[in-house]
């Protein structure tokens, strides 16, 4: 059966469907830059999303259930001993789309193909639901590999990445725009869900096919100069955080559903700890104005630990 290969943060996953041409057309806008036309050896494929295969719901009650809102749609994560089952009900059509993600072994060296079953009820889901299902599948499959998808807006400046975190509505995209308009040489890497990967060299930020409402789909990667958590305030001020404070700043922007499974949570916690050891984290209280961009820029790139 035809396969579509997508590479994100150095890892390749496959999307299998008999309706390849139709699927390629649907995905071309944001996934196109990350696709490869070459056949990828099975041992190098992190997981396979089989769109034409129906998800089987395990018998018995799940160990844990987590309900949350995805814009106007309802999402439910069910955790079983051997798999996670994520289902999203599209409000406009009342159709439910699901993905079953087998839980990986505890070994960090476990890298065989990761089978994921994706059912589309005979049709592909709306783009935002497809995106969320694949983000979840990649997040689960990458546990133990030092990869984390973070809810953030990310700027690139002189070969470095700066990640802006915050709750929805706190101004992540606005602050990035302030950088783009006022910090010469800055460009947008991703505006919603960049990936980070930890290695012996440090923390690296990657563009992904998932950039929210801003079409920015870049296959670029840069060392992370800093992570900045934003909060609205009647002034602009910034401080560098100690490790405990930095953990509290970064943790809310990581996949919240992972807290419901010990293996997944341990994996994500190990990656967060590695990031905090190598990457400065700041808290910026700010207005939505150019001075806020100058304030964060000055703190990050005047820090003796950051090479420009």
N, C-alpha and C positions, 0 to 999 in steps of 0.2 A: 504494500500500500504506500502511496506517495507520502513523503515526509517534508515538513517545513522545519528548518533548523534556525534557531535564534540564539545568539551569544550575548550574554549580559555579565559584566564583571568577571570576564575570563572563563565563564562556565557556559556550556552549550546545552540547550534542551530542545526536544523535538516535539512537533505538533503533527499528529498523524490523522489524516482524513481522506476519504475517497473523493471529497469535494474540494480538492486542493486549489484549483483555479479560483473558485468562489471565495475560499478562505484567504488566499493570497491577496485578492482584491480588497477584502474587508480590512486586512491587517497592514496593507502596504504603507499607509500614511505614517504610522508611528513605529511599526516593527521593521519596515523596509531597510533602514540603515543597519539593523542588527542581524539581518538574515544572511545566510550563505547558501549558494546554489550547490555547493559541494556536498557529497555524502560524507557524513562524520562517522568514524568507527564507533561501534556500540559502546566500547569501554570508555569513550570520551564524552558520552551523552549523560548528563546529570539526571534527567528524567524525561519521560515521554508522556505527553498529554494526548490520549486517544479520544478524539472528539466523537467518533461514531460508536463508541462502546458505552453501554448503559452502566451507570454507577449502581452497584449492589449495596443496599443498606444492610449492615450486619444484623443478625438476630439478637434480641435482647436489648436492654437499656444501655445507653452510653455511660461511660464512667463520669463524664462531665459534659455539660451543655452551656454554651455561651451565646447569647443573643445580642446583636448590636445593629445599629442603623448604618446603611450605606447610602448616603444622600436620602432619597425617598424610598429606597428599597430596604427590605428586611433580610438580614443575614443571620444564619444560625450555624455555629460550629459545634459538632458533636465529636467527642473524643472517645475512641474505643481502645482496647488493649493493643491492637495492631495497626490502627490507622486513625487518621483525622478525616472527617467528612464535613466539608463546607458547602452549604446550600444558600443560594441567594434567590429570593422571589422578586421578580420584576413587577413593580407596582402597576405600571401602565398595561401590561399584558396578562398579569397574574401567573405567568410561567415561572417555573423554578429551575434553576441551573445549578449543577453541583460538580464538585471535584472531590475525589477520594485520594488521600495522600498516605500511603503506607509509612509508618514510622521507621526511621532508619535505625541501624544498630548503634550501640554506644561507641563503637570504634571510630576515631577520627580519620582512620585510613580507609574506611569503607567507601569505595568510589564506584561500584558497579552501576549500571543503568538503573534509574529509579522509576518504577512504573507508576504512573498516575492515570486514573481513568477520568475522562471529562465527558459528561453527557450534555448534549445541546438540545435535547428534546426534538431532534430532527432538523433544527435550524441553529445557526450561530446566535449567541446572545448579543444584546447591545454591547457596544464597545467597552463601556465602563465596567460592565460585569465581567466580560472576558478578561480585561486588564486585572481586576481584583482577584479573580480565580488564579491567574498565572502568577501574580505577585505572591499570593499565598503559597502556591506550589513551589516556587523558587525559594521562598523563605524557609519552608520546611526542609526541602532537599539540601539546602546549603548549610543547615545547622552542622556545626563541627568543622566547617571549612573556612571559618573566619570571615564570612560574608553576611552583611546585614543591610536590609532595605530600610531606609529611614525617611520619615515624613519631614521633608525639609525643602527649602529653596536654596539653590547652590550657585554661587558665583565663581568664575574663574578669573584670577588676576595674576599676571606674570608667572604663569606656570604653576600656580597654587590654587587650591580650592578652599572656599570659605562657605560653611554650611550654616544657614539660619533656621532655627527651630522655634516652635511655638504652637500653642493651641490654634485651632481654626479661628480665623478672624483677628488674630493678633498682629497681622501685618508682615508676614514673611515675604510674600511676593512684593508688597509695597517697599519693604526695605531693600530687596534686591533691585527694584526699579530705581531707588535712590542712588544705589551704587552705579548702576548703568548710566544714569544721567549725570552723575557728579564725580565719579572716580574714573579718570581717563585710563583706558586699557582694560576695563572690566567687561566681561561677557557672561551670559547666562549659560550654565551647564545643564541644569535641570530645575524645574519649578515645583516638583511635588514629591517624587519618590526616587531619589538617587540611591545608588548602592555604594556601600563602603566595603573595603576588603583589607584585612589586617595581614601583614607579612613582617618578615624580619626587617624590612626597610621602613616600616611605619604604616600609617593609615592612608589609603588611596580612595578617592571618590571617583565613581564612574557615572557617566550618563546612562540613562535607561530609556526604554520605550514608553515609560509612564511619567508624564510631566503635567498632569492635571489639565487645567483649562488653557495652559500656555503651550503651544506647539513648539517644543524644543527637544529634539530627539538626536542627541549627539553621541557618537561612539568614542568619546574622548575620556581620558582619565588623568587625574592630577593628584599629587600629594596634598593631603589636607593640612592647611596652615592653621585653621582654628574652627571650632564649633561655637556658635553663638546662640544662646536662648534669648528670645525677645519677650518683653512684656510692655504693654502700653503704660505710659506715664506722662505727667505734665512737664517733663524735662528729659534731657539726654545725659545718661551717665552709664559707665561700664566698669565692671570689675572682673578680674580673673578668679575662677573658682577653684577651691581645693577639691580633692578627689571626692569626698562624700557629697559636696554640693554639686559637683560635676555629674555624678551619677544620678542625682535627683533631676538634673537638667536634661540629661540625655534619655533616660529611661522612658518617659512618657511618649517619646516620638518613635519608639520601637513597636513592633507588632504586639498589640495588647492581648490578643487571644493566646499568645504563647505562655502566658502566666498560668494557663489552665492545664498544662501538661509538664511534668517534671523534667523529662528528657529535653523537650524543646526549650523550656525556661533555663535549664542549666547551660545549654548550648549558647543561647543568646546572651546570657549573663557573662559567660567566658569571653565572648567577643566584645561586649561592652567594656569589660575590665581591661582587655588588651588595648582598646581604643583609648581609654582614659590614661593609660600608662604612657602613650606616645603622642597624645594630641591635647593642646591647651583648649580649655572650655571657658567661655565668658558668659556673663549675664548682662544684657543690655536693656536698661530701662529707657524707653525712647518715645519720641514724637514721630509722626510721619513726615519728616522734613529732611532737607539735605544735610543739616548739621548732625543728624543721627548717623548718616553714612560716614561723615568725616570722623565722628567719634569712634565708631567701630573700626574703621580703617586704621586710624591712628594707634589704637590699642593693639591691634593684631600685628601690624607690620612695623611697629616700633619695638615690639617685644624682642628681647635678645635671643629668644629661642627660635625665632622665625626668620629664615633667610629669604630675602626677596630676589 
